[in-house]
Amino acid sequence: MPPDLDAGASAPPTVTERRLHPVTPFRRAWAPVAVLAGWAAHDPNSAQEQLARLTGTMLLLGLAVLVPVAGLYGFLSWWFTHFAVTDSELRIRTGLLFRRTAHIRLERIQAVDVSRPLLARVAGVAKLRIDVVGADKKDELAFLGEQEARALRAQLLARAAGFAPETAREVGEAPARELLRVPPRALALSLALTGATWGSLCAALVVPTVLWLTTHNLWTVLATALPLFGAAGARSAGRFAGEFDWRVGESPDGLRIDHGLLDRTHETVPPGRVQTVRIVEPLLWRRLGWVRVELDVAGSANSVLVPVAPRAIAESVVARVLPGVTVPQELSRPPLRARWCVPVWWRGHRLAVTGAVFATRHGLLRRRLSLVPHAKVQSVRLSQGPWRRLWRLADIHVDTGADKTVTARLRDAQEAARLLHAQAERSRTGRRDARPDRWMTG
């Protein structure tokens, strides 16, 4: 008899598919209601006419049909959603009528964020958002039990770091050391000293006053003033709620950011994925020595690292994001003749190139210092219009991997030409010596 070729073959590993938390159907049951609300908002006149024709009995019958249909939709969408972690990927199957299966390679995962909206916190569940290299949109699992979400996050990050499947389940969440916590009082004061807040309040005071002097119509003034005051308050209140209790911690899988008053969010800044760091210094903050730190992260929506902090503390956090980088303190101004191209504001443009970063600063009232590690520079360009060519000036543009550009403006033309070639060489050397974009590497 011929030998049994399958006798020595091992059976494929069994993949256990799991469902989301049982409260998920209540969230998804709102989809049919949202469709009706969208139709009413799109054509309000027709919707009002249809509602006017309905009697009380017809409305009750409509609700008697809509509620079970919405509940059935929520249950079926939950029932047909599964996810599983295999040896090489996270697999998510969704769809009631149109099936969709997402295969997320574990080594391509660069961030896993845990979000807990207010109602989710009450129910004890959380949303898991997976950030993948090269993907424009994050995949998500909503909702999971809070402990299950944290355990799954730790497992995915361990697998992304190269741990074996059996080891990844035991690694658990890496410990974090707190680097920074923003007190609510400091956050509220920083918002009160922000130019956008004062601009909104001035508009809310000036525009109604002008309308009253020109129209003497109280209703016109109220119709204008209330939305303006509401927008000014909503902007500051929204930022306060979003950035409340802001904490930054350091762990082997990157910098962890926790924040939020109503919706609590747990984000991770992936190591090696930061393309640009911006230190923002509004005019009214300078007396207190405060700054704001923003980020450009490749393939991620993370944009704020520190909402407000003393400059020394903020720079110490920047040093954890960009190891070996010291924020330059001395930056050179453009030549004096630059004032003929950009009057007054030319003084705000500064440049410094160190062994680690390409640094530019612009702005007089609101200073923005941008730091680009040489290893993250994708291309360097020189531009020079006719008027600047007349004054022997040029701009140097540095493009990063986050589809962003940092520009050193109004530089001497000969200096710009030297910078162009020198920066290209620094970028090649920096990419060769850059640390790997890996999790838990030290």
VOVEXTI-685655 format. One line per 2 residues: for each residue z negated, x, y of C-alpha. Coordinates in steps of 0.25 Angstrom, whole numbers, padded with zeros to 4 digits. Layout:
Z,X,Y ~ ...
***
This chain:
0000,0000,0000 ~ 0003,0005,0014
-0010,0009,0022 ~ -0016,-0001,0031
-0012,0005,0045 ~ -0023,-0004,0052
-0034,0000,0043 ~ -0039,0011,0052
-0036,0005,0065 ~ -0047,0000,0073
-0048,-0014,0078 ~ -0046,-0016,0093
-0059,-0018,0101 ~ -0063,-0032,0103
-0063,-0037,0117 ~ -0073,-0047,0121
-0068,-0056,0133 ~ -0079,-0062,0142
-0079,-0073,0152 ~ -0084,-0074,0166
-0098,-0080,0169 ~ -0099,-0095,0166
-0101,-0099,0181 ~ -0086,-0094,0184
-0080,-0108,0181 ~ -0088,-0113,0193
-0081,-0103,0202 ~ -0067,-0106,0197
-0069,-0121,0197 ~ -0067,-0120,0212
-0052,-0116,0210 ~ -0046,-0131,0210
-0055,-0135,0222 ~ -0050,-0122,0229
-0035,-0127,0226 ~ -0038,-0140,0233
-0045,-0134,0244 ~ -0033,-0125,0246
-0023,-0136,0246 ~ -0032,-0144,0256
-0033,-0132,0266 ~ -0018,-0129,0264
-0014,-0143,0268 ~ -0026,-0150,0275
-0018,-0162,0280 ~ -0013,-0166,0267
-0027,-0164,0261 ~ -0033,-0173,0271
-0023,-0184,0269 ~ -0025,-0183,0254
-0041,-0184,0255 ~ -0039,-0196,0265
-0032,-0203,0254 ~ -0043,-0201,0244
-0054,-0211,0241 ~ -0068,-0208,0237
-0065,-0212,0223 ~ -0053,-0203,0222
-0061,-0191,0228 ~ -0071,-0193,0217
-0061,-0194,0207 ~ -0054,-0181,0212
-0068,-0174,0212 ~ -0070,-0179,0198
-0057,-0172,0194 ~ -0058,-0160,0202
-0072,-0155,0198 ~ -0069,-0155,0183
-0055,-0149,0185 ~ -0061,-0138,0193
-0072,-0136,0183 ~ -0062,-0135,0172
-0054,-0125,0179 ~ -0066,-0116,0182
-0070,-0117,0167 ~ -0056,-0114,0161
-0053,-0103,0171 ~ -0067,-0097,0167
-0064,-0099,0152 ~ -0051,-0092,0153
-0056,-0080,0160 ~ -0060,-0068,0151
-0063,-0053,0154 ~ -0065,-0042,0144
-0067,-0027,0145 ~ -0059,-0019,0135
-0058,-0004,0132 ~ -0048,-0002,0143
-0048,-0014,0153 ~ -0055,-0026,0159
-0047,-0038,0155 ~ -0048,-0051,0163
-0041,-0064,0158 ~ -0040,-0076,0167
-0032,-0088,0170 ~ -0032,-0102,0165
-0017,-0106,0166 ~ -0011,-0092,0170
-0018,-0081,0162 ~ -0021,-0067,0168
-0026,-0055,0161 ~ -0030,-0043,0169
-0031,-0030,0162 ~ -0040,-0020,0171
-0040,-0006,0166 ~ -0054,-0001,0166
-0050,0013,0171 ~ -0043,0006,0183
-0056,-0001,0188 ~ -0061,0005,0201
-0071,-0005,0205 ~ -0079,-0016,0200
-0086,-0025,0210 ~ -0097,-0036,0208
-0097,-0047,0218 ~ -0107,-0058,0218
-0104,-0070,0228 ~ -0115,-0078,0232
-0113,-0090,0222 ~ -0111,-0079,0211
-0124,-0073,0214 ~ -0131,-0086,0213
-0125,-0088,0199 ~ -0128,-0074,0195
-0113,-0070,0193 ~ -0104,-0059,0199
-0089,-0056,0201 ~ -0083,-0043,0196
-0071,-0037,0204 ~ -0063,-0026,0197
-0056,-0016,0206 ~ -0044,-0010,0199
-0036,0002,0203 ~ -0022,-0003,0208
-0026,-0018,0208 ~ -0024,-0025,0221
-0034,-0036,0217 ~ -0047,-0035,0210
-0049,-0042,0197 ~ -0063,-0050,0196
-0072,-0057,0186 ~ -0079,-0068,0192
-0089,-0071,0188 ~ -0098,-0063,0179
-0113,-0063,0177 ~ -0119,-0053,0187
-0124,-0044,0176 ~ -0112,-0045,0168
-0103,-0042,0180 ~ -0112,-0029,0183
-0111,-0025,0168 ~ -0096,-0027,0168
-0094,-0019,0181 ~ -0102,-0008,0175
-0094,-0008,0162 ~ -0081,-0008,0169
-0085,0003,0178 ~ -0090,0012,0167
-0077,0009,0159 ~ -0069,0013,0172
-0077,0026,0172 ~ -0072,0029,0158
-0084,0025,0149 ~ -0081,0020,0135
-0082,0005,0133 ~ -0095,0006,0125
-0101,0015,0135 ~ -0097,0007,0147
-0105,-0005,0143 ~ -0118,0004,0143
-0115,0011,0156 ~ -0120,0000,0165
-0119,0000,0180 ~ -0120,0014,0186
-0132,0015,0195 ~ -0130,0016,0210
-0138,0023,0221 ~ -0139,0016,0234
-0132,0023,0246 ~ -0133,0013,0257
-0138,-0001,0260 ~ -0135,-0008,0273
-0146,-0016,0279 ~ -0143,-0030,0283
-0148,-0027,0297 ~ -0139,-0015,0299
-0127,-0023,0294 ~ -0130,-0035,0303
-0132,-0026,0315 ~ -0119,-0018,0312
-0111,-0031,0312 ~ -0117,-0035,0325
-0112,-0022,0331 ~ -0098,-0023,0325
-0087,-0025,0335 ~ -0080,-0036,0327
-0093,-0044,0328 ~ -0093,-0042,0343
-0078,-0045,0345 ~ -0080,-0058,0337
-0092,-0062,0346 ~ -0085,-0059,0359
-0073,-0067,0355 ~ -0082,-0079,0351
-0088,-0078,0365 ~ -0076,-0074,0374
-0065,-0084,0368 ~ -0074,-0097,0369
-0078,-0093,0383 ~ -0063,-0091,0387
-0059,-0104,0381 ~ -0071,-0111,0389
-0066,-0105,0402 ~ -0052,-0110,0400
-0053,-0123,0392 ~ -0068,-0128,0395
-0066,-0135,0382 ~ -0079,-0134,0374
-0073,-0138,0360 ~ -0062,-0127,0362
-0073,-0117,0365 ~ -0081,-0121,0353
-0069,-0121,0343 ~ -0066,-0107,0347
-0080,-0101,0348 ~ -0086,-0106,0335
-0075,-0100,0326 ~ -0076,-0087,0334
-0091,-0086,0333 ~ -0090,-0090,0318
-0080,-0079,0315 ~ -0089,-0069,0322
-0101,-0073,0314 ~ -0094,-0075,0301
-0088,-0061,0302 ~ -0101,-0054,0304
-0108,-0063,0294 ~ -0098,-0061,0284
-0099,-0045,0285 ~ -0114,-0046,0285
-0114,-0055,0272 ~ -0103,-0046,0265
-0110,-0033,0269 ~ -0125,-0037,0267
-0134,-0028,0259 ~ -0123,-0017,0258
-0127,-0007,0248 ~ -0119,0006,0244
-0123,0013,0231 ~ -0118,0025,0223
-0115,0024,0208 ~ -0106,0032,0199
-0096,0021,0200 ~ -0094,0022,0215
-0101,0017,0227 ~ -0107,0003,0225
-0107,-0007,0236 ~ -0116,-0020,0236
-0115,-0030,0247 ~ -0115,-0044,0251
-0125,-0055,0256 ~ -0119,-0068,0249
-0108,-0061,0240 ~ -0114,-0049,0234
-0103,-0038,0231 ~ -0105,-0025,0222
-0093,-0016,0225 ~ -0090,-0002,0220
-0082,0009,0228 ~ -0074,0016,0217
-0076,0031,0217 ~ -0063,0039,0222
-0056,0026,0227 ~ -0061,0027,0241
-0049,0030,0250 ~ -0054,0030,0264
-0068,0029,0270 ~ -0070,0023,0284
-0082,0025,0293 ~ -0082,0014,0304
-0090,0016,0316 ~ -0090,0004,0326
-0094,0006,0340 ~ -0107,-0002,0340
-0112,0005,0327 ~ -0111,0019,0333
-0124,0019,0340 ~ -0131,0015,0327
-0123,0026,0319 ~ -0118,0015,0309
-0104,0016,0302 ~ -0096,0007,0292
-0089,0013,0280 ~ -0077,0007,0274
-0068,0011,0263 ~ -0054,0010,0258
-0054,0010,0242 ~ -0042,0010,0234
-0039,-0003,0227 ~ -0052,-0009,0232
-0056,-0019,0243 ~ -0069,-0011,0246
-0069,-0008,0261 ~ -0084,-0006,0265
-0093,0005,0260 ~ -0104,0004,0271
-0104,-0008,0281 ~ -0114,-0001,0290
-0123,0012,0289 ~ -0127,0024,0297
-0116,0034,0298 ~ -0124,0045,0290
-0127,0035,0278 ~ -0112,0030,0279
-0107,0044,0278 ~ -0116,0047,0266
-0110,0035,0259 ~ -0096,0040,0262
-0099,0053,0256 ~ -0102,0045,0243
-0088,0038,0244 ~ -0081,0051,0247
-0088,0062,0240 ~ -0087,0075,0248
-0083,0069,0261 ~ -0090,0071,0274
-0087,0062,0285 ~ -0081,0071,0296
-0088,0071,0309 ~ -0078,0078,0318
-0065,0072,0319 ~ -0054,0077,0328
-0048,0069,0340 ~ -0033,0067,0342
-0026,0076,0353 ~ -0029,0072,0368
-0015,0067,0369 ~ -0017,0056,0359
-0023,0048,0371 ~ -0008,0045,0375
-0005,0038,0362 ~ -0018,0031,0360
-0026,0030,0373 ~ -0042,0030,0371
-0042,0027,0357 ~ -0036,0040,0353
-0050,0046,0354 ~ -0054,0038,0342
-0045,0044,0332 ~ -0051,0056,0325
-0047,0065,0313 ~ -0054,0074,0303
-0049,0080,0290 ~ -0059,0086,0281
-0058,0092,0267 ~ -0061,0079,0261
-0056,0068,0270 ~ -0045,0064,0281
-0054,0057,0292 ~ -0049,0049,0304
-0056,0041,0314 ~ -0051,0031,0324
-0057,0021,0333 ~ -0066,0022,0346
-0074,0009,0345 ~ -0074,0008,0330
-0073,0021,0323 ~ -0066,0022,0309
-0067,0035,0302 ~ -0058,0035,0290
-0060,0046,0278 ~ -0049,0048,0268
-0052,0058,0257 ~ -0040,0067,0255
-0039,0063,0241 ~ -0036,0048,0245
-0025,0051,0254 ~ -0012,0046,0248
-0002,0050,0259 ~ -0002,0056,0273
0007,0052,0285 ~ 0010,0057,0299
0015,0047,0309 ~ 0020,0050,0323
0026,0039,0333 ~ 0035,0043,0345
0023,0042,0355 ~ 0014,0050,0347
0025,0060,0344 ~ 0026,0062,0359
0011,0066,0360 ~ 0012,0074,0347
0003,0065,0339 ~ 0003,0059,0325
-0005,0051,0315 ~ -0009,0055,0301
-0009,0043,0291 ~ -0017,0045,0278
-0014,0035,0267 ~ -0025,0032,0256
-0025,0025,0243 ~ -0031,0012,0248
-0018,0009,0256 ~ -0025,0013,0269
-0021,0023,0280 ~ -0030,0032,0288
-0023,0038,0301 ~ -0027,0050,0309
-0020,0046,0323 ~ -0016,0054,0335
-0016,0068,0329 ~ -0009,0079,0334
0005,0080,0328 ~ 0004,0094,0322
-0010,0091,0317 ~ -0005,0078,0310
0006,0086,0304 ~ -0004,0096,0298
-0013,0085,0294 ~ -0002,0078,0286
0001,0090,0277 ~ -0014,0094,0276
-0018,0080,0272 ~ -0007,0079,0261
-0013,0092,0255 ~ -0027,0087,0256
-0024,0074,0249 ~ -0017,0082,0238
-0029,0091,0236 ~ -0039,0079,0237
-0032,0071,0227 ~ -0033,0082,0217
-0048,0085,0219 ~ -0052,0070,0220
-0063,0064,0212 ~ -0058,0054,0201
-0058,0039,0204 ~ -0067,0036,0192
-0080,0029,0190 ~ -0093,0035,0187
-0088,0049,0188 ~ -0101,0055,0194
***
